[in-house]
Amino acid sequence: MIKNRELHYQSLSDIKAFEQQRLKETLEYLATHSAFYKRMFAQHGIDISAINTLENLQSIPTTTKQDLQNYNNDFLCVDPLEVIDYVTTSGTLGEPVTFALTEGDLQRLAYNEASSFTMAGCTREDVMQLMTTIDRRFMAGLAYFLGARELGCGVVRVGNGIPELQWDTVRRVKSTACMVVPSFLTKMIEFAEKNGIDYNHSNLKRAVCIGEALRTPEGELTTLGKKINEKWPELELFSTYASTEMQTSFTECSMHQGGHIPSDLIIVELLDENNQPVPDGTPGEVTITTIGVEAMPLLRFKTGDICIRMSEPCKCGRNSPRLSSVIGRKGQMIKFKGTTIYPPILFDILDNIPDVENYIVEVFTNSLGTDQIQIRIGSNNHSEAFVKKIKDIFRSRVRVAPDIKFESVELIARLQMPPMSRKVVKFFDLRHV
């Protein structure tokens, strides 16, 4: 693996030249070791020696999640004896896929996450509190541990949940940074307020956040982000975007205007519905080619995530392009009464309504064969006036109002954590059940 953390500060032409050289190496590796890509190259008559630029990638078909599900073992490029770690994807958009990692891949993962933490301002002087699971076949939890260790931070592996244990840990080891799902920070605040903990004067000053939208594609804090920031202004929030398939993360710098692309680890394309590149500022599907992965590298893999690319230099001094927060997932797009909606906008609306304790969003096919949205809300307020208020807020934000159903807060909490899930689930797609 070629490490080049300073690539962020080089010119766009130098970044592109670096990517093109690494692309050639990746293609040669796949043509030699990958049963899936050898077959693809032969079936489509692809001469990899003719692919010398990023633009030439357009001559290669994309790889999909269905390919990974159908031919999982064919993506393995090493002898199974070289595999050190096995993980699975979360299965958000289908059956989970198994990924294997070699010792080299684990070293790459550590370097990736150390770079991510560095982007968020962390140094070896920090004590990193991991508020995410490291077990249950979860790549990210292991990556955070390896990355913090690579950076030289002190690390404390608390895991997810249990606010009391989190605050006890902050007090005992004086944690200065944490890796966390942002909605859990609201539970940390609630516990602190009930128990007289002065959280704004704690040692905890930096939170690297995953799993939920913290910022809008325009860079503004979401409702959830604003709630945390208003209560805990001394805690700086950083968004990071990653996936098991990418084995790479995109993290905000101190400017908080998108996640910088680590071009020494990944090549990113943003494609439209016809697999054509979209210009900067236009939403497109994040399509990635991994660099330096040994066991299961991917070529032009369509993630299903819709983002916007920004290539102008960042005020932090880095020239690397950035990605906006995820607008939505292609497989979760809802066509409701003529309006296209992605779940994150629904979450942002619900997070801003007082008396909504928790919720899940369900989408299903109605008797007319079109999409229907039902929101099941945990709340102590079940009045008709509250239903009308909720629907009016939705109409003002997205022009349409979903069906509303009240449930107990306890039931919604259970529904948000299915038995096999590693994280809170707020969206249930019942259209294909």
QUICOR-V191756 format. One record per residue. RES is the residue in one small letter. PHI is phi as a letter, one per 40 degrees, with the letter a starting at -180 (* if undefined). PSI is psi in whole degrees, -180 to 180 (999 if undefined). OMEGA is omega in whole degrees, -180 to 180 (none if undefined). Layout:
BEGIN
{{RES:PHI:PSI:OMEGA} {RES:PHI:PSI:OMEGA}}
END
This chain:
BEGIN
{{m:*:131:178} {i:c:115:179} {k:c:132:180} {n:a:70:-178} {r:c:-24:-180} {e:c:-5:180} {l:d:-29:179} {h:d:-29:-174} {y:c:-4:179} {q:c:169:-178} {s:c:160:179} {l:c:-35:179} {s:c:-38:177} {d:c:-39:177} {i:c:-44:180} {k:c:-42:180} {a:c:-41:178} {f:c:-46:-179} {e:c:-41:-177} {q:c:-37:177} {q:c:-45:179} {r:c:-30:177} {l:c:-44:179} {k:d:-44:179} {e:c:-40:180} {t:c:-44:-180} {l:c:-42:179} {e:c:-40:179} {y:c:-44:-180} {l:c:-41:-179} {a:c:-23:-179} {t:c:-37:-167} {h:b:-18:-173} {s:b:117:178} {a:c:-39:-179} {f:c:-49:-175} {y:c:-30:173} {k:d:-45:180} {r:c:-42:179} {m:c:-46:-179} {f:c:-40:-179} {a:c:-45:-178} {q:c:-33:-176} {h:b:7:177} {g:g:40:-176} {i:c:123:176} {d:c:104:-174} {i:c:-22:179} {s:c:-18:180} {a:c:-4:-179} {i:c:98:-174} {n:b:-9:-179} {t:b:164:176} {l:c:-33:179} {e:c:-31:179} {n:c:-17:178} {l:d:-25:-179} {q:c:-19:-179} {s:c:-6:-178} {i:b:133:177} {p:c:155:176} {t:c:160:175} {t:b:139:-176} {t:b:167:175} {k:c:-33:179} {q:c:-37:175} {d:d:-44:180} {l:c:-39:180} {q:c:-41:-175} {n:c:-31:-174} {y:b:39:-172} {n:d:-49:-176} {n:c:-26:-178} {d:c:-11:179} {f:c:-12:-178} {l:c:126:-174} {c:b:5:-178} {v:b:163:172} {d:c:136:179} {p:d:-25:178} {l:c:-19:178} {e:c:-9:-178} {v:c:129:-179} {i:b:-33:-173} {d:a:140:175} {y:b:137:176} {v:b:170:173} {t:b:156:173} {t:c:168:-177} {s:c:-21:-180} {g:g:24:-179} {t:d:-40:-176} {l:b:24:179} {g:i:-165:-179} {e:c:133:178} {p:d:150:-180} {v:b:139:179} {t:c:135:175} {f:b:139:178} {a:b:147:179} {l:b:138:175} {t:c:177:174} {e:d:-41:178} {g:c:-38:178} {d:c:-38:178} {l:c:-37:176} {q:c:-39:177} {r:c:-41:180} {l:c:-42:179} {a:c:-44:179} {y:c:-43:179} {n:d:-50:-175} {e:c:-32:174} {a:c:-40:177} {s:c:-40:179} {s:c:-48:179} {f:c:-37:177} {t:c:-40:178} {m:d:-36:-179} {a:c:8:175} {g:g:6:180} {c:c:149:177} {t:b:178:180} {r:c:-12:178} {e:c:-12:-180} {d:c:155:166} {v:b:115:-174} {m:c:120:177} {q:c:117:-178} {l:c:110:-180} {m:b:30:178} {t:b:157:-178} {t:c:148:177} {i:b:-3:-178} {d:b:-155:177} {r:f:37:174} {r:g:30:-173} {f:c:114:-180} {m:c:-42:-171} {a:c:-45:-178} {g:d:-42:177} {l:c:-40:-180} {a:c:-43:-179} {y:c:-42:179} {f:c:-49:-179} {l:c:-40:-179} {g:c:-45:179} {a:c:-38:178} {r:c:-42:178} {e:c:-39:-179} {l:c:-22:180} {g:g:11:177} {c:c:157:161} {g:c:142:-177} {v:b:136:174} {v:b:119:-173} {r:c:88:-179} {v:c:-33:-175} {g:g:-176:-174} {n:c:157:176} {g:g:-171:176} {i:f:73:180} {p:d:-38:-179} {e:d:-44:179} {l:c:-37:179} {q:c:-48:-179} {w:c:-35:177} {d:c:-38:180} {t:c:-44:178} {v:d:-43:-179} {r:c:-42:-174} {r:c:-47:-173} {v:b:-2:178} {k:f:50:178} {s:d:138:-179} {t:b:-19:-179} {a:a:156:178} {c:a:155:173} {m:b:122:-165} {v:a:153:167} {v:c:125:-168} {p:d:-36:-179} {s:c:-25:178} {f:c:-26:178} {l:c:-30:177} {t:c:-34:176} {k:c:-35:175} {m:c:-43:179} {i:c:-46:-179} {e:d:-45:180} {f:c:-43:-179} {a:c:-42:-179} {e:c:-36:180} {k:c:-22:-174} {n:b:18:174} {g:g:31:178} {i:c:124:-180} {d:c:80:-171} {y:c:-29:180} {n:c:-13:176} {h:b:22:175} {s:c:173:177} {n:c:-18:-175} {l:c:113:-173} {k:b:-11:-174} {r:a:131:178} {a:b:121:174} {v:c:119:-166} {c:b:139:-180} {i:b:163:165} {g:g:-20:-180} {e:a:151:-179} {a:c:122:178} {l:b:-26:179} {r:b:154:174} {t:c:166:176} {p:d:-21:178} {e:c:-5:177} {g:g:-2:178} {e:c:152:176} {l:c:140:172} {t:c:175:177} {t:d:-44:178} {l:c:-46:179} {g:c:-41:179} {k:c:-42:180} {k:d:-44:180} {i:c:-47:-176} {n:c:-38:180} {e:c:-38:-179} {k:c:-37:-170} {w:b:64:-176} {p:c:-21:-180} {e:c:-7:179} {l:b:115:179} {e:c:130:-175} {l:b:131:178} {f:b:132:176} {s:c:146:171} {t:b:143:-178} {y:b:131:-178} {a:a:171:172} {s:a:160:179} {t:d:-43:-177} {e:c:-38:-177} {m:c:-31:-175} {q:f:33:-175} {t:a:151:179} {s:b:152:-180} {f:b:114:-171} {t:b:145:177} {e:c:148:167} {c:c:-169:-177} {s:c:-12:178} {m:c:-20:177} {h:f:45:180} {q:b:53:178} {g:h:157:-179} {g:c:126:180} {h:c:136:179} {i:c:121:177} {p:c:89:-171} {s:c:-10:174} {d:c:-5:-177} {l:b:-17:-172} {i:a:146:172} {i:b:130:-175} {v:b:129:169} {e:b:148:171} {l:b:119:-171} {l:b:152:175} {d:c:-170:-177} {e:c:-23:-179} {n:b:17:179} {n:g:28:175} {q:b:145:-179} {p:c:142:177} {v:b:151:179} {p:c:164:175} {d:d:143:178} {g:g:-6:-180} {t:b:131:180} {p:c:139:177} {g:a:164:-179} {e:c:127:179} {v:c:120:-177} {t:b:124:-167} {i:b:151:170} {t:b:118:-177} {t:c:148:178} {i:b:129:174} {g:g:5:177} {v:c:135:-177} {e:c:-50:-171} {a:c:-51:-175} {m:b:68:177} {p:c:154:-179} {l:b:145:-179} {l:b:120:179} {r:f:50:-179} {f:c:126:-180} {k:c:115:-174} {t:c:-22:-174} {g:g:-7:-179} {d:c:136:179} {i:b:121:-180} {c:b:176:175} {i:b:139:180} {r:c:142:177} {m:b:122:-175} {s:b:-5:179} {e:c:150:-179} {p:d:145:180} {c:c:150:179} {k:c:-14:178} {c:c:-10:-179} {g:h:-9:179} {r:c:146:179} {n:b:-5:-178} {s:c:139:176} {p:c:160:-178} {r:b:157:173} {l:b:141:174} {s:c:173:170} {s:c:163:-178} {v:c:121:177} {i:c:-37:180} {g:i:176:178} {r:b:134:-175} {k:d:-42:-179} {g:c:-11:-179} {q:b:8:179} {m:c:135:-178} {i:b:130:172} {k:b:101:-173} {f:b:111:179} {k:f:44:176} {g:g:2:-179} {t:b:133:176} {t:c:125:-176} {i:b:141:171} {y:b:147:-178} {p:d:-39:-177} {p:d:-35:179} {i:c:-34:176} {l:c:-42:179} {f:c:-44:-177} {d:c:-38:178} {i:c:-48:-177} {l:c:-35:179} {d:c:-17:-175} {n:b:5:-177} {i:b:115:177} {p:d:149:-180} {d:g:-8:172} {v:c:104:-177} {e:c:-47:176} {n:a:175:-173} {y:a:162:164} {i:b:150:178} {v:b:126:178} {e:b:136:173} {v:b:135:-178} {f:a:170:179} {t:c:123:-178} {n:c:-176:-176} {s:c:-18:178} {l:c:-3:180} {g:g:13:179} {t:b:168:-178} {d:c:139:175} {q:b:139:-179} {i:b:130:171} {q:b:131:178} {i:b:122:179} {r:c:118:-170} {i:b:132:171} {g:c:116:-176} {s:a:155:174} {n:c:-7:179} {n:b:109:-178} {h:b:19:-173} {s:c:156:176} {e:c:-34:179} {a:c:-36:179} {f:c:-40:176} {v:d:-46:180} {k:c:-42:179} {k:c:-45:180} {i:c:-47:-178} {k:c:-38:178} {d:c:-38:179} {i:c:-43:178} {f:c:-43:-180} {r:c:-37:-179} {s:c:-29:-177} {r:c:-43:-175} {v:b:8:173} {r:g:-10:-180} {v:b:157:-179} {a:b:129:178} {p:c:172:172} {d:c:144:-179} {i:b:133:176} {k:b:129:180} {f:c:140:177} {e:b:173:175} {s:c:150:178} {v:d:-37:-179} {e:c:-41:179} {l:c:-45:180} {i:c:-40:179} {a:c:-40:178} {r:c:-41:-179} {l:c:-30:-179} {q:c:-15:-179} {m:b:75:177} {p:d:154:-174} {p:d:-38:-177} {m:c:3:-175} {s:c:147:177} {r:b:-3:-178} {k:a:166:179} {v:c:134:179} {v:b:122:-179} {k:b:-12:-177} {f:b:128:179} {f:b:115:-180} {d:c:107:-177} {l:b:13:-176} {r:c:-24:-175} {h:b:16:-180} {v:c:999:none}}
END
